[in-house]
Amino acid sequence: MAVEGIQHTPGLTAADSKELLQLANVAKRLPSWLNSVRSNKNGQYLSLIRGRGMEYDESRQYMPGDDIRYLDSRTSARQGEPYTKVFRDQRERPVFICVDDRAPMHFATRGRFKRTIAANTAALIAWMAFFNGERITGLLFNEYEDWMIKSGRGRGTVMQLLRALAEPARQDSINNSDLTKSFAQPLSKIHRYIRPGSILFFISDFRGLDDRHIAEFIRLKRYCDVIPCYVFDDFDYQLPKNKAQYRLSNSLHKLTLIGGSQRLQDKFDALNQNHKEKIKDLSRALNSPIIELNTKCQPSYEIGKYFRF
């Protein structure tokens, strides 16, 4: 439900529900993660289908080199010779999509709000999972609460997620709070609900990220694939150089910034240096590049660069 006094522009400061639906046509043309995922060690693309499948297919006669752990004792006893179990490749990859809607996501100096870019990215991923026939789980969070989309397969689950993504800003999500604490809460919930072997897409500007959170991502990577999607604005790295007044707003609060001050830029750099380093630390810890999403970008283009056939 929209908050009184907050101005929303669908497609700019909030996701446009019609656009989220139309992204299904774009998702059909994007490469699938079932085929490959990027590795930053040597620039190659590695299969996301880990190990052998666990769905029983049939039993056949034992052949030299077969794993004795999978001997079929019942069939072997019945036939009087050793038989081994054969398993079908497990190609299902449940998809968990986590979307940040905290205060820093309600901002952009160019293009669209971070939260809008995040919503469009989440919708694209959901549609890709739908066309792959995967189960989808969604989690949206702000500083004070979260909204869970229960795991499901099919258009109905996608539509639930799209409706949640298209919701206008909530009052609580625009008020500032402890970003470090609010970042820990969704990670804890993901640990409780994510399935082993899943692909986790975590879409955020990662404000509040610290070493404890990176350790939690490393824990998640032990039993699922973690793909961070980093949403940022040019303003996050460089203040305006022109000596002019800039009026900033997150639809609730307003701020006037005077650009062109080197002293202000130095102070700004000091505050943001730690955040920049944490993003790099996360990429190194996961041994994987991050999908970078500028507020001026087309999410489909960035996802297409990350995955390929």
Protein Blocks (a to p, Z undefined) as FASTA:
>chain_A
ZZehiacdehilpccfklmmmmmmmmmmpccfklpccdfklopacdfbgcjdfbdfbdcd
ddehiafklccfklmmmnopacdddddddfbccddddddfbfklngcfehjafklmmmmm
mmmmmmmmmmnopacddddddfkbccdddddedjklmmmmmmmmmpccdfklmpccdfkl
mmmmmmmmmmmmpcghiacddddehioiafklmmmmmmmmmmpccdddddddfklmoccf
bdcdddddehlaccdddehilklmmmmmmmmmmmmmmmmmmmmmnopacddddfkbcfkl
mmmmmpcZZ
